[in-house]
């Protein structure tokens, strides 16, 4: 865990931090309370992120939220409704069963302006790597799910401040040129749009 903190702080040292609106930094006590109330463990690197930066947006692309269960629940309900509508119109995605299995056990912790959510599959926690399977869920037809890895720090490095992770994904999921910038806009989680 100590190495993760060093890696995270090294990564952050290369970013321009821009305070937009009283950032929502979270204390370790608040994170522990969240874990107790919601009965799941947050990855250590995510906790470090929330204590150091709080909720905010990387460049013009990826927004990461510190614990917001009401936001996550709302997003999951929207996903379910969209899938049910697709099913009713006989446009059921090929991986519909996987979607329906994943949604009750996922937590949305990030999204982007391209109608894509980033979730943890809460059924996949392992103490050995202190992480969960991370998926990108695209809501543009066809609804698709893509495995991104297990490390929150890896997600930040490869999908938020760099674009290496996108190399294995379809081109329509890639951020626009100029969206990935070496800056982080901190703001209150009350701000809900890009």
N, C-alpha and C positions, 0 to 999 in steps of 0.2 A: 504494500500500500504506500509506503514511503516513496518508492520509485514513481508510482502513479502521480503523487503530489508534485514531485520534481518535474516530471514530464509535462504535467498540466501547467505548472507555473512557467516553464520554458516556452510552451506554446503561447500562453497568454502574453508573455513579454514581447512577442512580435506583433501584437495587435494594437491598434489605436482604439482606446476605450472611450466611447462617447456617451455621456450621461444625458439621456433625453428627459426622463421624468422620474425622479426618485426611485432608483432601482430597488427591486424586491430581493435583496440579499436575504438569505435564510440562515438562521442559526442552527447549530448542531442539535440543540434541544428541540427546536421546531421540527427538524427532520426526523428525529427519534419519535416525537409525538405523532407525526404523520404516519410513520411506519407502524406504530402501535395501533393507531386508529384504523388503518386500512389493511393491516395484516400482511404486509409484504416488505421485503428488504430492498432499500434503494442501493444501487451500486456506489461504492466508495468514491469513484471518480466523478460521478454525477453529484454527490454530496459536496465534494470539493468545489465543483463548478458553481453550485447554487450558493455556497458560502462566499465565494470569491467574486462572482459576476452577477448572479441573480438572473432573472428572466431577461431575454433580449434577443436581438437579431444579429446574425453574422452577415455582414455586407448587405446586399439587397436580396438575399436568398433564404437562408434557413433561420427559423425562429425556434428557440429552445425555451421551454417553460419549466420553471421550478415547480414543485408539487402543486398541481391544480386539479384535484379530482373532479370538480364540477365541469371543468372544461373537457377533460378526458371522457367523462360519461356522456356529455352532450355530443362529442364527436363520434363516439361509438354508436350512439343511438341514430345519428344521421347516417352512418355507414350501413347499419342494419336496415333502415328504412329504404335506402337506395338499393340495396341488394334485393329486398323483397319486391320493390317496384320492378327491377330488372327481371326478376323471376316471374312476376305476373305478366310481363310483356314478352315472355319466352326468350329473354336475352340473358338467361342465367349464365354467369361466368363459368368457365371450365373448372375453376377451382372453388366453386361455391361452397362445397362441404368444408374445405379448409378455412375459408372466410368465416363461416358460421361457427366452427370449432374455435377459431382464434379470438373472435371478437369478445366473448364473455370473459376471456382471460388475458386481455391486453390492456395496456395503459399508454395513452398518447402523451408523449413528452416533447414532441417537436412537430413542426409542419412548415410548409413553404407556400409561396403564392401560386404554385402550379397545381393546386388541389391535390396535394400529396401529404399524408400523415406518416409520422415515424412513431412506431410503437414498440414496446417491450412485450414479449409473450411471457406473462407471469408464471406460466407452468414450467419454464425452462431454467429457473435460477439454479446456479451451481456455486457452492462455496469456493471451489478450486479456482475459479476465475472471477468470482464476485460479479457475475453478469447474467444477462438474459439474452435470448435470441432477439435481434433487432430487425424489424421489417419495415420496408417502405410500402405503404398502401396507396396505390394510385386510384383516384376516383374518376378519371377520365375513361370513357369506354375505350377498350375493354377494361373493366375493373381488374387490376392485377396486384399481386403481392410479390415483393422481392426481398430476399434475405440479404441483409447488409453486414452482418457480423455479430459479435457479442460484446464488444468493448465500447463503452460510451466515449472514452477518450479516442479510440480508433474512429468512431463515427464523426467526432468533431474534427479530427485531423483530415479524414478522407472525404467528408461530405459538406463540411461547414467552412473550413479555412483552406481547403484544397479540394481538387476535383478528381483525385486518383480513383476514388471509389466508384465514380460514375462510368469508368471504362468498361465495366462488365454489364452495364444496364442499357436498355434500348435508348436510342438518341432522343426520343421525345421526352425522356425523364431528365435529361441533362439541363443544368441551369443555363440561362442565356449568358452570352459573353458579357463580361463586366459585372455580373451579379455576385461573384465570389470575390470579396475585397478583404484586405487585411484590417478589418475593423469590426468592433462589436458595439452595437447600440444598446445600452442598458436602459430599461424602462420598467415602469410598474406593470404588473400583470393585468392591470385594468385596461390597458391598451389592447385591443383585440384585432386590429387590422394592420396590414402592411402599409 
